[in-house]
Amino acid sequence: MTRHPAIIVSLLIVAVTGAYAVERTPDVTALIQQLGHASFEKREAASEALLKIGEPALSKLKQAAVASNDPEIKFRAGQLIKRIARQTARQQLKLWQGRWENGNEVLIITEQYWWWGVKSNLQPNQFKRNTIRVIDITDGVVAADLQVNLGAPKTCKAIFQLKGDTLHYCGSYRTRPTRFHSDTPTGAHAVRWIRVKSN
């Protein structure tokens, strides 16, 4: 069978590139173990590497912060969880910026402020009264508190998940929902917001 040289070269490039990609994939578990290394430089390097990985490392960091027998690993994992959470919060809020609609309702998010109402009753002067604070993120689902500062202050405990141009939301003034589903007994209200693209 005749083999075309160009095909052979292409296959070799793909094979080498794939092997390199696998080799370069950070090992979160190994990096967490390195947080307890005897060398300060090694511990610092592991911390920086995990911070760079960010949200994908959170799940294992949370496990380490609770279950590790090494005090240094528990301490550093706890610190990294806080730093990554703050980092992720900023990233998520950037992705949520803009105007979202669902039927006659509109949600506007500007910086860390939000406003929700009907299209016919937009009130820009109220935009900076209500604030959003990201609490946690797990598997792409963001837990956030929506502070309502109109009248008596109150907090809506919500979850969000961004998929393309759809921002899934579910919130309640009682307990934080665990799924995107309206539920009368718990007061949970779910909405699928569609991003309004500017022309």
C-alpha distance (Angstrom), angle and dihedral (degrees) to the residues before:
residue distance angle dihedral
M1 . . .
T2 3.81 . .
R3 3.80 116.0 .
H4 3.77 119.2 -155.0
P5 3.84 110.3 -127.4
A6 3.83 92.4 -139.3
I7 3.81 91.4 55.9
I8 3.80 92.0 48.9
V9 3.83 91.4 50.2
S10 3.82 91.3 47.9
L11 3.80 91.7 50.9
L12 3.79 91.0 49.8
I13 3.81 91.5 51.2
V14 3.80 91.9 50.2
A15 3.82 91.8 47.4
V16 3.81 93.8 49.1
T17 3.82 93.0 44.2
G18 3.80 91.6 48.8
A19 3.80 92.5 49.2
Y20 3.80 90.4 48.9
A21 3.83 91.4 49.9
V22 3.80 91.7 51.6
E23 3.79 91.1 47.1
R24 3.81 92.0 49.6
T25 3.83 95.8 48.9
P26 3.84 106.7 113.8
D27 3.79 114.8 -115.5
V28 3.81 102.8 -136.9
T29 3.80 93.9 -170.2
A30 3.82 92.4 52.1
L31 3.81 91.4 46.7
I32 3.81 91.1 51.6
Q33 3.79 89.8 52.1
Q34 3.80 88.3 49.8
L35 3.83 88.4 59.7
G36 3.81 85.4 77.5
H37 3.81 96.0 47.5
A38 3.81 118.1 135.7
S39 3.81 89.7 -124.1
F40 3.82 115.5 81.1
E41 3.81 89.8 -152.2
K42 3.82 90.8 54.7
R43 3.81 91.3 49.1
E44 3.79 91.6 49.6
A45 3.81 92.1 47.2
A46 3.81 90.7 52.1
S47 3.80 91.2 48.9
E48 3.80 92.1 51.9
A49 3.81 92.1 46.3
L50 3.81 92.3 51.5
L51 3.79 91.5 46.2
K52 3.80 88.5 53.4
I53 3.82 91.5 50.8
G54 3.79 88.0 52.0
E55 3.80 123.8 169.7
P56 3.86 96.5 14.1
A57 3.82 88.1 63.0
L58 3.81 95.6 50.7
S59 3.79 98.1 88.8
K60 3.82 94.5 56.0
L61 3.80 92.0 39.9
K62 3.81 89.7 55.7
Q63 3.78 89.8 51.3
A64 3.81 91.1 49.7
A65 3.80 92.8 47.8
V66 3.80 89.1 58.4
A67 3.79 106.3 29.7
S68 3.81 107.5 30.8
N69 3.81 117.2 111.5
D70 3.80 90.9 -152.6
P71 3.84 112.2 89.6
E72 3.81 91.5 -155.1
I73 3.81 92.1 53.6
K74 3.82 91.2 47.3
F75 3.81 91.8 49.0
R76 3.80 96.1 46.2
A77 3.81 92.7 42.8
G78 3.80 89.5 53.3
Q79 3.81 91.7 49.8
L80 3.80 92.0 47.4
I81 3.82 91.8 50.3
K82 3.82 89.4 56.9
R83 3.82 93.6 45.8
I84 3.80 93.9 46.5
A85 3.81 90.8 45.9
R86 3.82 90.6 54.7
Q87 3.80 90.7 44.9
T88 3.80 91.8 48.6
A89 3.80 91.9 46.4
R90 3.79 91.0 58.1
Q91 3.80 91.4 46.8
Q92 3.81 93.3 49.0
L93 3.80 94.5 48.0
K94 3.80 89.4 51.9
L95 3.81 89.8 54.2
W96 3.81 92.0 49.3
Q97 3.80 96.2 52.2
G98 3.79 116.6 123.2
R99 3.77 140.2 35.4
W100 3.82 124.9 -36.6
E101 3.78 128.4 -174.0
N102 3.79 139.4 -163.1
G103 3.79 113.2 179.1
N104 3.81 106.9 -56.6
E105 3.81 93.5 -14.4
V106 3.76 125.6 94.1
L107 3.81 133.1 -163.7
I108 3.79 119.2 -163.7
I109 3.80 122.1 -169.7
T110 3.80 119.5 -171.2
E111 3.81 117.7 173.7
Q112 3.83 104.0 -47.7
Y113 3.81 93.8 -24.0
W114 3.80 129.9 95.1
W115 3.79 141.0 -172.4
W116 3.81 128.3 -169.6
G117 3.78 125.1 -171.7
V118 3.79 145.9 106.1
K119 3.79 122.4 -53.4
S120 3.78 92.7 -118.6
N121 3.79 92.7 56.0
L122 3.80 106.4 47.7
Q123 3.80 111.0 162.9
P124 3.82 110.6 -171.6
N125 3.81 90.9 178.5
Q126 3.81 88.6 68.7
F127 3.82 96.7 52.6
K128 3.82 95.2 97.3
R129 3.77 96.5 46.7
N130 3.80 97.2 74.9
T131 3.80 121.0 58.4
I132 3.81 136.6 -165.3
R133 3.80 122.7 -141.8
V134 3.80 119.2 -173.5
I135 3.81 109.6 -139.2
D136 3.79 105.0 178.9
I137 3.79 144.2 -22.6
T138 3.80 126.0 -143.6
D139 3.81 124.8 174.5
G140 3.80 92.0 -19.5
V141 3.83 94.6 -49.9
V142 3.81 111.8 118.4
A143 3.79 121.9 -151.7
A144 3.80 111.0 -152.8
D145 3.79 138.6 168.2
L146 3.79 116.7 -132.9
Q147 3.78 108.2 -155.2
V148 3.80 113.1 -151.3
N149 3.80 111.7 -156.7
L150 3.78 100.3 175.7
G151 3.79 109.3 110.3
A152 3.80 111.8 -28.2
P153 3.83 108.0 12.1
K154 3.78 114.6 -112.7
T155 3.80 137.3 165.6
C156 3.78 128.7 -128.2
K157 3.80 111.6 -153.3
A158 3.79 106.5 -145.4
I159 3.77 145.9 168.9
F160 3.81 125.2 -146.1
Q161 3.78 135.4 -170.5
L162 3.78 123.9 -175.2
K163 3.80 116.8 -148.8
G164 3.78 112.9 173.3
D165 3.80 107.2 -59.6
T166 3.80 93.7 -15.7
L167 3.80 121.3 92.5
H168 3.80 109.9 -162.6
Y169 3.80 113.4 -151.8
C170 3.79 136.7 -178.3
G171 3.79 123.4 169.6
S172 3.78 143.6 165.4
Y173 3.80 137.2 -175.4
R174 3.81 88.8 -139.1
T175 3.80 113.2 47.7
R176 3.79 131.0 -9.7
P177 3.84 111.5 -96.0
T178 3.79 119.1 -122.7
R179 3.81 96.5 -155.4
F180 3.79 139.0 30.9
H181 3.78 97.7 -100.6
S182 3.82 132.4 112.5
D183 3.78 112.3 -118.9
T184 3.81 123.0 -178.7
P185 3.85 98.5 -159.9
T186 3.81 92.4 55.8
G187 3.80 95.1 34.5
A188 3.81 91.8 -120.7
H189 3.80 115.1 159.5
A190 3.81 120.6 -167.8
V191 3.82 125.7 -160.1
R192 3.80 134.0 175.3
W193 3.80 106.6 -144.7
I194 3.81 118.2 -159.0
R195 3.79 117.8 -152.0
V196 3.80 115.5 -116.4
K197 3.78 106.5 -139.2
S198 3.79 117.0 -144.4
N199 3.80 116.1 -125.0
